[in-house]
Amino acid sequence: MNTREAILSRRTVQRYTTEPIPEGCIERALECAIRAPNHKLSNPWRFTRIGPETRAQIVEVGVTLKRDKCEAQGLELSEQKEELIRAKLGNSPEVIVFSQVLDDDDFRRKEDYASLACAIQNFMLSLWDEGVGSKWATGSVTRHPKTYELLGIDAEREEIVGFVWVGHSSQELFETPRQPLEEVYRELP
């Protein structure tokens, strides 16, 4: 697969099989991640591979957040919905946390965030090239103080940019509609 094919064919995977990730695949993808464009080579990225114990605790944070949201609306979180949340947060074989070291300069922070986004794309494309799917998640669990605590991340110095779920898709993936290029592209004289 060439780069263009990888970019055009990659899809977000929502549901995963239990098939293990090939040995070294994540490390090879992270090597691609750190090749992302990065102004002044500040290397703002940090990567954390979440093990089963930590992941189970983070899933509980997600369930608690959903329960609290329901209660605030005068609703009750059913067991069925709770299990759906558990399945959604825990159904991929691997989760990698991408976080950004926070620079004191606001503009540098924006540049570094852009670098993290590029790093995530490189990571996901490398996985895809090896036949492994992924999903970049930025839900409320990624921003919750308890998640930072569980991951040992100091929110004053580092920010979670997202979780990337990694695994083989358990369902057929379809092309998603995109705006035609002529609607978003222009040329000036």
C-alpha positions as semicolon CSV with decimal commas, in nm:
position;residue;x (nm);y (nm);z (nm)
1;M;0,000;0,000;0,000
2;N;0,139;0,341;-0,087
3;T;0,088;0,654;0,123
4;R;-0,198;0,791;-0,087
5;E;-0,381;0,457;-0,076
6;A;-0,339;0,443;0,302
7;I;-0,477;0,795;0,345
8;L;-0,774;0,740;0,113
9;S;-0,865;0,393;0,242
10;R;-0,821;0,438;0,621
11;R;-1,144;0,431;0,819
12;T;-1,227;0,480;1,184
13;V;-1,291;0,146;1,351
14;Q;-1,573;0,138;1,607
15;R;-1,577;-0,233;1,699
16;Y;-1,282;-0,465;1,734
17;T;-1,199;-0,834;1,734
18;T;-0,989;-0,989;2,009
19;E;-0,715;-1,074;1,757
20;P;-0,380;-0,959;1,898
21;I;-0,187;-0,675;1,739
22;P;0,123;-0,796;1,551
23;E;0,442;-0,787;1,759
24;G;0,614;-0,448;1,729
25;C;0,330;-0,290;1,531
26;I;0,256;-0,022;1,791
27;E;0,623;0,065;1,833
28;R;0,664;0,095;1,453
29;A;0,359;0,321;1,441
30;L;0,498;0,537;1,723
31;E;0,824;0,571;1,529
32;C;0,612;0,717;1,249
33;A;0,427;0,940;1,496
34;I;0,746;1,112;1,612
35;R;0,828;1,194;1,250
36;A;0,538;1,440;1,240
37;P;0,616;1,802;1,150
38;N;0,722;1,985;1,464
39;H;0,835;2,349;1,465
40;K;1,160;2,404;1,656
41;L;1,171;2,028;1,724
42;S;1,009;2,078;2,063
43;N;0,903;1,709;2,071
44;P;0,582;1,788;2,261
45;W;0,444;1,433;2,245
46;R;0,418;1,174;2,515
47;F;0,271;0,827;2,458
48;T;0,123;0,597;2,720
49;R;0,017;0,239;2,648
50;I;-0,265;0,155;2,890
51;G;-0,252;-0,189;3,050
52;P;-0,563;-0,391;3,149
53;E;-0,573;-0,278;3,513
54;T;-0,551;0,094;3,434
55;R;-0,790;0,053;3,146
56;A;-1,054;-0,108;3,370
57;Q;-1,027;0,191;3,604
58;I;-1,064;0,436;3,314
59;V;-1,371;0,246;3,193
60;E;-1,520;0,301;3,540
61;V;-1,451;0,675;3,506
62;G;-1,647;0,670;3,180
63;V;-1,939;0,484;3,339
64;T;-1,944;0,729;3,632
65;L;-1,944;1,028;3,396
66;K;-2,240;0,886;3,202
67;R;-2,426;0,801;3,523
68;D;-2,370;1,155;3,657
69;K;-2,492;1,303;3,329
70;C;-2,807;1,091;3,341
71;E;-2,876;1,182;3,705
72;A;-2,833;1,553;3,625
73;Q;-3,113;1,509;3,369
74;G;-3,332;1,321;3,615
75;L;-3,269;0,990;3,439
76;E;-3,128;0,658;3,549
77;L;-2,848;0,478;3,370
78;S;-2,982;0,134;3,281
79;E;-2,767;-0,177;3,315
80;Q;-2,794;-0,223;2,940
81;K;-2,660;0,127;2,869
82;E;-2,387;0,081;3,128
83;E;-2,274;-0,237;2,952
84;L;-2,276;-0,054;2,618
85;I;-2,045;0,211;2,766
86;R;-1,817;-0,058;2,905
87;A;-1,807;-0,229;2,567
88;K;-1,741;0,096;2,382
89;L;-1,455;0,201;2,610
90;G;-1,306;-0,144;2,650
91;N;-1,352;-0,325;2,321
92;S;-1,017;-0,267;2,147
93;P;-0,712;-0,481;2,223
94;E;-0,493;-0,174;2,285
95;V;-0,528;0,192;2,382
96;I;-0,253;0,448;2,342
97;V;-0,283;0,786;2,511
98;F;-0,136;1,079;2,319
99;S;-0,053;1,375;2,540
100;Q;0,114;1,710;2,484
101;V;0,377;1,874;2,702
102;L;0,243;2,227;2,756
103;D;0,467;2,514;2,653
104;D;0,444;2,846;2,839
105;D;0,393;3,031;2,510
106;D;0,031;3,017;2,382
107;F;0,128;3,019;2,015
108;R;0,381;2,739;2,067
109;R;0,103;2,539;2,237
110;K;-0,106;2,572;1,920
111;E;0,187;2,465;1,706
112;D;0,254;2,171;1,935
113;Y;-0,113;2,065;1,929
114;A;-0,097;2,068;1,549
115;S;0,213;1,848;1,570
116;L;0,026;1,605;1,798
117;A;-0,261;1,586;1,548
118;C;-0,010;1,506;1,273
119;A;0,156;1,248;1,498
120;I;-0,178;1,077;1,557
121;Q;-0,248;1,069;1,183
122;N;0,098;0,920;1,115
123;F;0,040;0,662;1,389
124;M;-0,299;0,562;1,250
125;L;-0,173;0,542;0,892
126;S;0,118;0,322;0,997
127;L;-0,124;0,089;1,176
128;W;-0,351;0,083;0,871
129;D;-0,055;-0,007;0,649
130;E;-0,014;-0,320;0,865
131;G;-0,385;-0,404;0,846
132;V;-0,466;-0,271;1,193
133;G;-0,749;-0,026;1,256
134;S;-0,784;0,259;1,502
135;K;-1,002;0,536;1,639
136;W;-0,898;0,872;1,782
137;A;-1,123;0,942;2,082
138;T;-1,154;1,277;2,261
139;G;-1,459;1,218;2,481
140;S;-1,510;1,353;2,832
141;V;-1,322;1,062;2,991
142;T;-1,004;1,189;2,822
143;R;-1,042;1,524;2,999
144;H;-1,149;1,408;3,345
145;P;-0,915;1,476;3,641
146;K;-0,945;1,113;3,758
147;T;-0,814;0,996;3,420
148;Y;-0,513;1,224;3,458
149;E;-0,458;1,084;3,806
150;L;-0,480;0,723;3,687
151;L;-0,232;0,794;3,408
152;G;0,007;0,986;3,631
153;I;-0,022;1,298;3,414
154;D;0,016;1,642;3,572
155;A;-0,256;1,851;3,402
156;E;-0,060;2,169;3,472
157;R;0,228;2,046;3,257
158;E;0,073;1,802;3,010
159;E;-0,261;1,770;2,829
160;I;-0,426;1,460;2,690
161;V;-0,494;1,514;2,319
162;G;-0,677;1,185;2,283
163;F;-0,691;0,812;2,324
164;V;-0,625;0,602;2,015
165;W;-0,799;0,266;2,022
166;V;-0,609;0,002;1,826
167;G;-0,719;-0,333;1,684
168;H;-0,864;-0,531;1,398
169;S;-1,213;-0,433;1,286
170;S;-1,496;-0,674;1,359
171;Q;-1,720;-0,515;1,099
172;E;-1,706;-0,412;0,737
173;L;-1,576;-0,059;0,692
174;F;-1,743;0,179;0,448
175;E;-1,627;0,494;0,278
176;T;-1,760;0,804;0,449
177;P;-1,881;1,097;0,241
178;R;-1,650;1,397;0,223
179;Q;-1,708;1,742;0,082
180;P;-1,602;1,768;-0,282
181;L;-1,264;1,935;-0,320
182;E;-1,412;2,217;-0,529
183;E;-1,623;2,323;-0,228
184;V;-1,322;2,371;0,001
185;Y;-1,040;2,467;-0,236
186;R;-0,970;2,790;-0,420
187;E;-0,690;2,939;-0,623
188;L;-0,597;3,305;-0,626
189;P;-0,418;3,489;-0,907
